[in-house]
Amino acid sequence: MGHLLPVLLLVKMQNVLVLHQILRFMLFVFLLTHSLLQVSYTSWFLDAFNYAIATNMDVLNLSIGGPDYLDLPFVEKVWEITANNIIMVSAIGNDGPLYGTLNNPADQSDVIGVGGIDYSDHIASFSSRGMSTWEIPHGYGRVKPDVVAYGREIMGSKISTGCKSLSGTSVASPVVAGVVCLLVSIFPENKRKEILNPASMKQALVEGAAKLAGPNMYEQGAGRVDLLQSYEILKSYQPRASIFPSVLDYTDCPYSWPFCRQPLYAGAMPVIFNATVLNGMGVIGYVQSPPSWHPSDEEGNLLSIHFTYSEVIWPWTGYLALHMQIKEEGVHFSGVIEGNVTVTLYSPPAQGERAARSSTCILQLKLNVVPTPPRSKRVLWDQFHSIKYPPGYIPRDSLDVRNDILDWHGDHLHTNFHIMFNMLRDAGYYVETLGSPLTCFDASQYGTLLLVDLEDEYFQEEIEKLRDDVINTGLGLAVFAEWYNVDTMVKMRFFDDNTRSWWTPVTGGANIPALNDLLAPFGIAFGDKILNGDFSIDGEQSRYASGTDIVRFPRGGYVHSFPFLDSSESGATQNVLLNSGMNKADSPILGLLEVGEGRIAVYGDSNCLDSSHMVTNCYGLLRKILDFTGSNIKDSVLFSESVKQDTPLYEDDNHLSSRRTDVNFSVYSAVIGKDLICRSDSRFEVWGTKGYNLHVRGRNRRLPGYLVIDLGRGLNSTVGSTKSRRPKFTEKNKGDSAGNRYLGLLYRDELDVPELVASQWLVPAIVAVTGILLFLSIWQIRQKRRRRKRSGSGRLANL
């Protein structure tokens, strides 16, 4: 087991240690990890975790991570680790300042996830941001990281002699592990397991943390870890349950971003807030009675809250998701609503106790409410048709990005589109999120339906309803597409040594064949070109980065074309094409159309809205598009007579993009082979859809907004599919394709460890063999002890 020690910091506290001695040891282990390991396998971690359990460790630090929270052997073993009362601390990741980049296992609720700050108490630029993306699209992510600690330019020992400056959340994480070790050491060894557990330790850390001024909750969690405050909490700690965060205050900006940026109002989609339940009373707990809302005054009755929650809390943690709406009678109300949500939990009696343990958790709410805004200012964001990694190999949107080939940041308003969200709010728009099919909203309430970078298919009912919504109800439609080219996707495949299988993109940057089906009733279609280049509209410079072209558009519409380089045939990217001397050709990329009572705008690239890999933004263009689709305000440049189509654009069906036949897309789709269901994030049951059971029962691994999470098949499946594993790149297959770059080295800070946790098909066998060998070893030790006792008893009898 010696080769595992550099991977894990396994601390079994025997005496009170000086903090700097602990940290020096941790940083030494961290440096040793740097020098010995570059890629790690899931099976190695399973062996190490079993060793930690067998030796009854107290604290375990992981300065590693990856994006695959569906790597079930790894994730479930982490649950087993914490269920055995081992406190796990883990680095949140070094993909900052990008949002939606939390690493696993730090993003798990039973693990203490640690972000990094500098000595000025500013969030380190490299520190990954939340929210967690386990629950997207049907629910809402949790607050992570849990706490932050110093992680920039930390001095530590070199492996040889002297000191070295280190940066990264891989450094911040062992700092917190050292704090945890000191807190563990204040209890006598025979009392530790009675009071300390992953939940009680997290309660002490988040409740004792110092909230920083400036960063929001998805950047700092509870704030900077504070050893002394956490010590005061633990010194008199009694086992209890609590909610993290314990307060949602719409007036507390920017900490409560994004909730503080947009008030509630009647008629809106439910605003979902997903809190974590921490149960310090026991490894398993139960909800004794459903959560309830207690307003502080009569006006609080205007707020309606539905709850989804885990009735079984295991291990140590669960979730409580609030689906908040203002009732119709509050359509003209303006003011603040205050109150609290309570939920009572109980756990089985501890050893030596007869009565069950019980505790009531409180979540305080302070919400801003405004009168319902006009239809033209209400924008509905389609989250339902977004697919990301995991479970499938969804490629990046800009092919110029070489160091991050996966589209894994959530594609959500509050992750990689968070800057766009802030811009829309500043412009006076109210943006709501739909995590259900397009049949689940009332189009008469919204000015624009915004479809950006979508990868899933569409139900036929959605296509029919959208046509009716636009033509007859006056709904505006704004579509931002992405590249889709089958030949390019084939070139991006690579062989993964871990799963012994070929990985191939399940779609392009967007699912153009599906979008073309959706837009077919309006005579609009996108092509399969991959266009790159700079252009200008009304003096606003922009970059078209791996976008597609428009190949169908009706007569009478307005179409803007610009000269671009086409990389779809050569497979080259913008950087290569610029130096190749290839000729540019005019390609249509922006179309605007009035149809019936509604208005449509289509654009072939979403990179200018996505803050992850943005070159230039097109927020000005987006505002002009929304002015048109929502209010029929026409910009003089966009609607110049020079770009009006006297004849339609038309490409034959056999020249349109086609779906891949070599990929089983139903494994990743929430549409193909699935029921048409309006879930708890929608307001109405329309077009004959099935209703939603608001009380989600079972293990807390069922996430808010889901009826069922079937880990054996369907959208969140990894069983039977090898495409959701973390791959490993080798020199052997490095040249197979342009996509054969590192598929998720999430720690890209140059001073941090590039770690990749990867599953393989041998994992079940390795786990089984390891367990058997461990069992046999323990059995042999016990047999020897029994023989010695019998032998000793015999000698005493003879005497």
Helices and strands as residue ranges (DSSP letters): G 2-4, E 9-11, H 19-36, E 40-41, H 42-54, E 59-62, H 72-83, E 87-91, E 112-117, E 147-150, E 154-157, E 163-166, H 169-185, H 189-195, H 198-208, H 217-220, H 227-235, E 241-244, E 247-249, G 259-261, E 271-279, E 285-295, G 298-302, E 303-309, E 312-313, E 317-326, G 328-330, E 335-347, E 357-369, G 375-377, E 378-382, H 418-426, E 430-434, G 438-440, G 443-445, E 448-452, H 460-471, E 476-480, H 486-491, E 494-496, E 501-503, H 512-519, G 520-522, E 525-526, E 531-537, E 540-547, E 550-552, E 558-566, H 574-578, E 585-595, E 598-603, H 619-631, G 641-643, G 653-655, G 665-667, E 757-758, H 763-798
